[in-house]
């Protein structure tokens, strides 16, 4: 299953008539350029799950930051690999920690 289909399934699994009205997934662009992803974890089993922050910087065209902060998974990435952020989120969801 490709990562976008997996994220769609994760989102659908959490839609219960209430959750999706207040929470959800936001994907947007940065002006440096790059991508951001914000996934609200309220009402999910991930809210109290540990996530080890990721902060990798090769250069100004190859970098990524992912963190769990303020009840959200947040990912920021250069403009080439939105899928990488979603992949880190999937790893977080499927991890045993």
PyMOL commands that set and color helices and strands:
alter all, ss='L'
color gray80, all
select helices_A, chain A and resi 3-14+19-22+82-94
alter helices_A, ss='H'
color red, helices_A
select strands_A, chain A and resi 25-30+34-40+54-59+62-69+72-78
alter strands_A, ss='S'
color yellow, strands_A
deselect
rebuild
show_as cartoon
